[in-house]
Each structure stands twice: as C-alpha cells, then as structure tokens.
Amino acid sequence: MQHDTREWPAELEALCRARGRAYLYDCPMSGTKRFPMRLLAMLLMGLGCSSPKPVEGVWRPGPGEDANHIPGPIQNFGPFDSYADALKAACPLILSKPNATVGYLQDLNPELAARTATEYCAWLYYTPEHKYELSMLTDLSRPDDVLANRKTCVLPTFVDDTRYAQGELKYIFALHNHPFGSKFSPMDLHFIENKASIHDWEVETRNGKVKLAIIAFFSKSKNPESPTCDGFYQYVPSTREFMTWTQTGGHWDRTDYGIIRWIDDKTYKIEGR
C-alpha cells in the first residue's frame, strides 16, 4: 500500500518549539520531514503540539483536585463479576488510547516512536457489591520523567468512588500499558511494592482470595487503528512471582518466568522456581 507522504509543516514545528521546553518531547524532530500522513494524523491526537484535548476516560487533575485520588468508576465499563472478565475488557480499552502502542513505529521512525509513546494507568478495584470496577485512566508522568523522555504513568494511590466510603474499596490490580511491549522496569516493581505497604497484599472476594499485582498490557499489532490485545505481564509483590499471559485465538496461556530478586535498588534478576 502506498502512503501519502508530505513534508512536516514548518509552521507546526515552529509552533511546537515556541511553546517552550516542556513540550519539546512531543514535537517532531526537525530532521523528520517525511512521514505517512495517515499515521501522522493519529499521532497528533496525543501530542502536546496543539491545545491539549481531553481523551475519553482519561483524568488529569485540575486546580484544587487531589492528585492522589483518581475518580471511579470509568463510564461504559462493567461492572464485572470476575477479575478475569474485567482484565479482558480493560486490555483493549487501554490499548485503544492515543499512542498506547507504538511498536508499528519502531521500524519507520524509532525516535518519533519514543517521543509519542504514552502510558495510561488505572486501578481495578473490588466493591462491597462484590463487583470489579475500573477507575478512570490517567496519563500523567513525573516532571523528571518528561524531561528525560522516560515513559511512565503516575497512578494515584486511592480511588474516589463517591458511592462508597474510602475504606470500603479493595485494590486488586494496578493496570497500565507498555507502548513498546517491554517487560517490567524496576520502577514498575517498586511502584506496586510501595502500594503494598498501603493496600492489602491479598483481598478476600466472593470467589476466593486475590493477590495485589501490577499488570502491563501489550500489543504486537502493526495496525495503529485497531491494536490487538496480545497479552500482559504480571508481578505479584507478596510472592515476587513474575509471569506473562498471552492470548492466541481467544485462549490465554500463562508462562512463569520465576521469582524477582533485587541486586540493588535499580537492578533485579529473575530466578527459576
């Protein structure tokens, strides 16, 4: 298929750079002059080079809002009777957001892929009605990560579901996407281990006990318009188990990698069981 390619408009590039240093990571490099316009249009949906547009289901705290409490539940999702069904629905939802998966860009333009990749994160939680709900998503990064062009998502510690008192909610999984399909970073593992000092390591549900975990969805699709949910990585801090779930033809297979052992604060290794 032949792509329509044109030069990147000089006015748009100038506008990006005129908006200041904080936006540079979202602007195309001056050397990136030719690019498939269909893909470019999709990328611009998530870039900061125009006035920031709200993304459906994505929350960014406004003035006076508590950044440590994310609203929930997200609209038009669930509730679910099992966490397995909730995960199956959450995976395509998160991966459908702008620039949630950029593997298709790595061969075309790896620098642009790195600049546009976006992580989204949310809590899957359990309610007194014995239902699994999803908080709204957020795409906020730490300021230092933005300047260093690291792809992160800062998930607030608590969900603010006005139907319930704060202590009534049980936190099950911290969900997010990995735009390049990579495995967990040390920062991912530290995040959920820190949350385990605040939330229960294990939750009693109607169908049994569920251990707190962090999950990273990934897609191997080369089609940015309809990325597939190909699987997710899972880390359970209470047991330090690291595993991958992959989907083929609607069937899910589990692969156990082993146990996470920390070498130092920034390095871990995986030991066989």
C-alpha positions in Angstrom: 0.0 0.0 0.0 1.4 3.4 -1.0 1.4 6.0 1.7 0.7 9.7 1.2 3.8 11.4 2.5 4.4 15.1 2.7 6.8 17.5 4.4 6.2 18.3 8.0 4.7 21.8 8.1 7.4 24.3 9.2 4.7 26.4 10.9 3.6 23.5 13.1 7.2 22.7 14.0 7.8 26.3 14.9 4.7 26.4 17.0 5.8 23.3 18.9 9.1 24.8 19.7 7.7 28.2 20.6 5.6 26.6 23.3 8.6 26.0 25.4 11.0 23.4 26.7 8.3 21.3 28.4 6.7 20.5 25.0 9.8 19.6 23.1 9.5 15.9 23.9 6.2 15.8 22.0 7.3 17.7 18.9 8.7 16.1 15.8 12.4 16.4 15.3 13.4 18.9 12.6 15.0 16.0 10.7 11.7 14.1 10.5 10.5 15.7 7.2 8.6 12.8 5.6 6.1 10.6 7.3 2.9 8.7 6.3 0.2 11.3 6.8 -2.4 8.8 7.9 -0.2 7.7 10.8 0.8 11.3 11.5 -2.8 12.3 11.9 -3.3 9.6 14.5 -0.2 10.6 16.4 -1.3 14.2 16.6 -4.3 13.2 18.6 -2.0 12.5 21.5 0.6 15.2 21.0 1.1 18.4 23.0 1.8 20.4 19.9 -1.8 21.6 19.8 -4.1 22.7 22.6 -4.4 19.7 24.9 -7.6 17.9 24.1 -9.4 15.7 26.6 -9.2 11.9 25.9 -12.3 10.0 26.7 -12.0 8.2 30.0 -8.6 9.9 30.9 -8.5 12.0 34.0 -6.0 14.8 34.6 -6.4 16.6 37.9 -7.4 20.2 37.7 -6.7 23.1 40.1 -7.7 22.2 43.6 -8.2 18.5 42.8 -6.4 15.9 44.9 -3.9 14.3 42.6 -3.6 11.3 45.0 -7.3 10.3 44.4 -8.4 9.2 40.9 -12.2 9.2 40.2 -14.0 5.9 39.6 -15.7 4.1 38.1 -14.9 4.8 34.4 -18.0 5.2 32.3 -19.3 2.4 30.0 -17.2 -0.3 31.6 -18.5 -3.2 33.7 -19.1 -3.8 36.5 -17.8 -7.4 36.3 -18.3 -10.5 38.4 -14.8 -11.8 37.9 -11.4 -10.1 37.6 -10.6 -12.2 34.5 -13.5 -10.7 32.6 -12.6 -7.3 33.8 -9.0 -7.7 32.5 -10.2 -9.0 29.1 -12.2 -5.8 28.8 -9.6 -3.4 30.2 -6.8 -4.6 27.9 -8.4 -3.4 24.6 -9.8 -0.3 26.3 -6.4 0.9 27.4 -4.5 -0.1 24.3 -7.1 1.8 22.2 -6.0 5.2 23.6 -3.8 7.5 21.5 -0.2 6.3 21.3 -0.8 3.5 23.8 1.1 1.1 21.5 3.8 2.3 19.1 5.5 -0.9 18.0 4.4 -0.2 14.5 6.5 3.0 14.5 9.8 1.4 15.6 10.9 0.5 12.1 9.5 3.6 10.4 10.9 6.2 12.9 12.2 4.9 16.2 12.9 8.5 17.5 9.3 9.6 16.9 8.0 6.3 18.4 10.0 7.1 21.6 8.7 10.7 21.7 5.0 9.9 21.2 4.6 6.7 23.2 2.1 7.2 26.1 1.4 5.1 29.2 -2.1 5.1 30.7 -2.8 3.6 34.1 -5.8 2.8 36.3 -6.9 0.7 39.3 -9.1 -2.4 39.1 -10.9 -2.5 42.4 -13.4 -4.6 44.3 -16.6 -3.1 45.7 -18.9 -4.1 48.6 -21.4 -5.3 46.0 -18.8 -8.0 45.0 -18.1 -6.4 41.7 -14.9 -5.5 39.9 -14.8 -1.9 38.7 -12.2 0.2 36.8 -11.1 3.7 37.8 -10.7 6.4 35.2 -7.4 6.3 33.4 -4.6 8.8 33.7 -1.6 9.6 31.6 0.3 11.8 34.0 4.1 11.5 34.2 6.5 12.8 36.7 8.2 16.0 35.6 11.6 14.5 35.7 10.5 11.6 33.5 9.1 14.0 30.9 12.3 15.9 30.7 14.3 12.6 30.5 11.8 11.2 27.9 11.0 8.2 30.1 7.6 6.7 29.6 5.8 6.4 32.9 2.4 6.8 34.4 1.8 8.1 37.9 -1.2 6.2 39.3 -2.8 7.9 42.3 -2.9 5.8 45.5 -6.6 5.9 46.0 -9.8 5.6 44.0 -12.5 8.2 44.7 -15.8 6.3 44.1 -18.5 8.5 45.7 -20.9 5.6 46.2 -18.7 4.2 48.9 -16.6 5.2 51.9 -12.9 5.2 51.2 -12.2 2.1 53.4 -14.8 0.0 51.6 -12.9 -0.3 48.4 -10.4 -3.1 47.9 -7.5 -2.6 45.4 -6.8 -5.6 43.1 -4.6 -4.7 40.2 -2.6 -1.6 39.1 -3.1 -1.7 35.3 -1.1 0.1 32.6 0.2 -0.4 29.1 3.7 -0.8 27.8 3.8 1.1 24.4 6.8 -1.0 23.2 5.7 -4.3 24.7 8.7 -4.4 27.0 8.9 -6.2 30.3 8.6 -4.6 33.7 11.1 -1.8 34.7 12.5 -1.6 38.2 10.3 1.4 38.6 7.2 -0.7 37.9 8.1 -3.2 40.5 9.0 -0.6 43.1 5.6 1.1 42.5 3.5 -1.9 43.4 5.7 -2.9 46.3 5.2 0.6 47.7 1.5 0.4 47.2 1.5 -3.0 49.1 2.6 -1.0 52.2 -0.7 0.9 51.9 -3.2 -1.6 50.4 -3.9 -5.2 51.4 -1.5 -7.7 49.9 -4.4 -10.1 49.5 -8.1 -9.4 49.2 -10.9 -11.7 50.1 -13.6 -11.8 47.4 -16.8 -13.8 46.9 -14.8 -16.2 44.7 -11.7 -16.5 46.8 -8.6 -14.6 47.6 -6.9 -12.4 45.1 -3.3 -11.1 45.5 -2.4 -7.5 44.7 -0.5 -7.2 41.5 0.8 -4.9 38.8 -0.2 -5.6 35.2 1.2 -4.3 31.9 -0.8 -4.8 28.7 1.0 -5.1 25.4 0.1 -5.3 21.7 2.2 -6.7 18.8 -0.1 -5.3 16.2 1.2 -3.2 13.3 -2.2 -1.6 12.8 -2.5 1.5 15.0 -6.2 1.9 14.2 -7.1 -1.4 15.8 -4.4 -2.7 18.1 -4.9 -6.2 19.3 -4.6 -7.2 23.0 -1.9 -9.8 22.7 -1.2 -10.3 26.4 0.1 -8.8 29.7 2.9 -9.1 32.2 2.0 -9.6 35.8 4.1 -9.2 39.0 2.7 -10.2 42.4 4.7 -8.5 45.3 3.5 -10.8 48.0 5.2 -13.8 46.3 7.5 -11.9 44.0 6.3 -14.0 41.1 6.7 -12.7 37.6 4.6 -14.2 34.8 3.3 -13.4 31.3 -0.2 -14.1 29.9 -0.5 -14.3 26.1 -3.7 -14.6 24.0 -3.9 -16.7 20.9 -7.3 -17.3 19.2 -9.2 -16.3 22.4 -7.2 -18.7 24.5 -5.0 -17.4 27.3 -1.7 -19.2 28.2 0.4 -18.5 31.3 4.2 -18.5 31.3 6.0 -18.4 34.6 9.4 -16.5 34.5 10.3 -17.1 38.1 10.9 -15.0 41.2 12.2 -11.4 41.3 15.4 -11.0 43.3 16.8 -7.5 43.8 20.5 -7.0 43.2 20.4 -3.3 44.1 17.7 -0.6 44.0 17.8 -0.3 40.2 18.6 -3.8 39.1 16.7 -7.1 39.5 17.2 -10.7 38.2 14.7 -13.4 37.7 15.4 -16.7 39.4 13.8 -20.0 38.3 11.5 -21.6 40.8 
